[in-house]
Amino acid sequence: MKRVIFILTVLLISISFTAISQPPPPPEGGSNTSGNKLNGGGAPIGGGAFILIGMAAAYGIRKAYLLNKEELEE
């Protein structure tokens, strides 16, 4: 069961890296189609989501492991 959870976690993380990828930002001084200068610099915001998902998966796996360990001790 632990292997299945680990494999599913790795697959989920690897799929999310490819599914949420963004195209590269425009060259310096790029503009949109109307000619106005873009604000924000095109910084990606997905990195925090990967950390959150990874930490939640690790927390869930640890809780399941501790619960299973307590049941075996009883």
Secondary structure, DSSP 8 states (H G I E B T S, - for coil): -HHHHHHHHHHHHHHHHHHS-------TT-B-TTS-B-SSTT----HHHHHHHHHHHHHHHHHHHHHHHHHHH-
